[in-house]
Amino acid sequence: MAMNPVSYKLKKGNNVNQIGFLAQEMAEIFPEACLIDDNGEGIGIDYSRLTSVLASALQAQQKQIESLKKAFVTIKK
């Protein structure tokens, strides 16, 4: 829930809107998925490393859904 998707424009580049996460914020949440500068600031994100984090979140959510389904069936009876 701490991951905050945003729309932004790169400081350098073609001024086209981008979508993703802010490296500075993600460095606080998942530093192992970020490029960190010498000052400890997030300067980039390796999005491929977030795949396992997102898959784990989906699995946890699915377990919760299944549990709620079982509870609903029990209450409905």
MORA-V268515 format. One record per pair of residues at least 12 apart in sequence whose C-alpha atoms are under 6 Angstrom apart, sorted by the first residue. I is the first residue (numbers start at 1). J is the second residue. D is the distance in whole Angstrom. If there is no record, write none. Layout:
I|J|D / I|J|D
This chain:
5|20|5 / 5|21|5 / 6|19|6 / 6|20|6 / 6|21|6 / 7|19|4 / 23|42|5 / 23|43|5 / 23|44|5 / 23|45|6 / 24|41|6 / 24|42|4 / 27|42|5 / 33|45|6 / 33|46|5 / 33|49|5 / 34|46|6
